């Protein structure tokens, strides 16, 4: 979401132990949700294609994925807050409004703003959690200290290395880096398919087969080492007792706490 860095100061309080819950009252909403998740899957596959290309830098691959996901965020915000979503987020951040729509818009903007910093900040792990329930879905945007999880695939970016190597060692390092990028590209393609399986097309899939689904991912870097992870998550069927009519912020659920433990993020959550 271009321009956020210059117009948004950031406030982690809107993210801390919270998630957005979005209702899915009809097929139109279901299709919009599916479209957004397919954009995320497409972005992952595009990143894989770029990582596998030795003429493309890791940074370019990262930014291409960010741009795709930024478009998904913009679509969601327009549906929730209309064309004035940007001002709604800014006003909430400045303390000039304290309503539900402002809070949701600010949550998305805070998450997008911090995600954009990943290419320049080391030891910041982005770990979003998306869960589908029968009548709604939730997005929990989390940032933790560190750069990897115990399940992550790591790959090397020569452009981010500060080491001075001899010609012989530099060539070996470059070839090993390309190999690690290709391995990561394969992993990204495989995990993009998990997204497609967890959030299938509502026009082609029976409700009983699509009413639950979930993924957690994590990405980060330390110096020249980048990491990626994505796996399925089983939503808690007892999490919500009542349906909702409008988007709102809710507390992070048991799935968030469980994935924090499983990924060894306990005590490391920044927001």
N, C-alpha and C positions, 0 to 999 in steps of 0.2 A: 504494500500500500504506500506508494511513493509519496514523499513529502511529510510523513508522520514525524520523522526525526526533528524537523524544523518547527513543528507546531504542537507537539505533544511532549509534556515534561515527564510523564510517567508517575504512577502511584501503585505500588504493589498491593495495597490494601484491597483493591477491588478484585484481585485474583486469589488472595490468600484463602486456601481451603474452601473455595467456591467453585461452582460450575454453572453453566447456562442450561436451563431446561426449556426445550422448544416443543410445543404441542404438535401432534400429527393428526389433525381432526378429519382429514379427507384425502382423497387420492392426489389432489393438487399439491398438498403439503408433502405427501409421501414422495411424489415425483421430484419435487424440489430438493428434498433431503437426499434422494438417490443421486440426483445430478451433482450435488455438491460433493458427495463421497466419491463419485466417479472422477470428478476433477482432481481430487486428492490422489486417487489411484493413477490417473493419467500423469500427474506431476511426478509421481514416483518412477513411473516407467520412462518418462522423458529424462529424468535425472540419471537413470540407469544407462540409457543410450549415450548420454554425454560423457559419463564416467568411463564407458567402454571405448570412447574415441580418444586416441592418444594425442590428437591435435587440440583437444578442449581441456581447459584447466578445471580443477576441482571447484574453484570459486565460481566459474561460469555455470557449472552443473548445479551448484548450491542455489545460485541466484535464479536460475530457470525454475527450479522447484518452488522457491519462495514466491515468484511472480504468479505461478499457477494457483497456489494456495491463497495468495492475496486476492485473486479474482473470486474464489469461493467465498472468502470473508465478505467481500463487497456485495455479492448477491444476497448473502444471508442478512446483512445489515439493511439493505434496501427493503427486503421483505418485512423486517421488524420495525425499522424506524423511518422508512421512506427516504426520499432523496436528501433530506437534511440530516442524515445519520451522523455526518462528520461533526456538525455543530452540536448535536445532542451529546455526543461523547465529550467534546471540548467543554461544554457548559457543565456537565456533571463533574468533570475533572477539576474545574475551577470552583466548584461548590455553588454554582448558580442554579442548579436544579438537583433534586434528590428523588426522582421518580424511577419507576421500573424500566422504562424504555431507555432513559439516560444511563442507568446502571448497566444494562445489557450492552448498549453501544460502547460504553467505556471499557467494559470487560474485553470485548473483541479488539478494541483499539490498543489496550494495554498489551494484550497477547501478541498482536501483530507487530507493535513497536519493539517489544523485547525480542521477538523472533528475528527481526531485521538485524539486530545487533550480533547475531551469531557469527557472521562472517568476520567480525572485527574483535570480538571478545572471546578469550580462551577460558576454559573451565566453566562453561555455562551450558547445562544440559536442558534441552526442551523435551518435555515428555507429556504430550497431550493424550487424553483418554476420551474416546467417543463410544457411547453406549446407546443402543436402540431398545426401547421398551414398547409394549403394545400401543400406547397412546402418545408417546413422546420420545425425544432423544435428549441426551445430555452431552455437553462438551466441557471437559475439565482441562484447562490449560495450566500446566505446571512447569516451573523452572527449578532446577536443582544445581547445587555446586558439583563440580566434576565434569567429566567429558564422556563417560561411557557407563554401561551397565554390565552385569555379568553375562548377559545374553547378546551383547552387541558384536557386530562385525566391524573391525577397524580397517582403515585404509590410509595410505600416506599421500601427502601433497607436497611434491618438491618445491612448488612455488612458495610454500609457507615455511620451508626449512631455513634456519639461520646458520646451519653448519657449513664450514668451509672444507670441502673434500678435494682430494687429488682427482685428476681426470679419470683414473682407473676406478676409484671408489665412487665417484660421481656417476659414472655410467652404470655401475652395478646398482647403486641406489635408485637411479631413475628407472631402470628395468624392473626392479623389485616393486617400486611404487606403482608402475603401470599394472603389474600383475595383481597387486592388492586392490587397485581400482576396478579391474575386471571382475575379481571375485566379489567385490561389493556390489557391482552392477548386477551380477547374477542373483545375489541375495535380494536386492531391491525389486527386481522383476518378480521373484517368487513371492515376496511379501505384498506386492501390489495386488496379486491375485487373491490374497487373503482378504483384502478390503472388498474386492468384488464379490467374494463368496459371503462375507458377513453382512453386506448391505445390498441384496439383490434387487433387480428391477421389479417394482410393485406391479407392473402390468404383465409380468411373466411369472410371478411367484405368488403362491397362495399365502394368505395372511398368516396362517399357522406356521409357515416356514420362514417368515421374515420378521415376525413380531419381536424377536430377540436377536441381538447381535452386538459385537463389541470388539474394539481394537485398542491397544496401547502402543505407542511408538516412543522412540527416544533418539535424539541426534545431538551431537556436540563435537567439540574439538579441543585438543590441547596441543598448542604449537602446530606442528605439521601433521598431527594424527587426527583424523576425523572418524566418527563412529555413526553407526545406524542400527536400529533395532525396531522390529514390529512383530507383535503376536496377538493372538485372539484373547478376548476376555469374556467370561460368562457374566452377563448382567444379573444382579440380585432381583428375582421376581417380586420380592416383598419390599423393595425400596420405597415405592410410592403407593400410598393408600388411596389417594384421590387424583383424578385427572385434572388438567389445567386447561384454561382457555387462551392464555396469552403467555408469551415468552417471559421468563423471569430468572433471577439468580437464585440458586439453592445451595445448600451446604454440600461439600464434597461427600460422596457416599462411601459405603463399605468397599466398593470396588477400587476406589482411589487409595484407600488405606492398604488394601490387600496388594495392589500392584506396587505401591511404594515399598512394602516389605519384600515382595518377591524380586524386585529389581534392585534391592539394597539401597533405596533412596531414603530410608528412615534417618531422620536427623539431618538430612542434606537438603530438604526442600527450602528453597529461597522464597518462593511465592506460588 
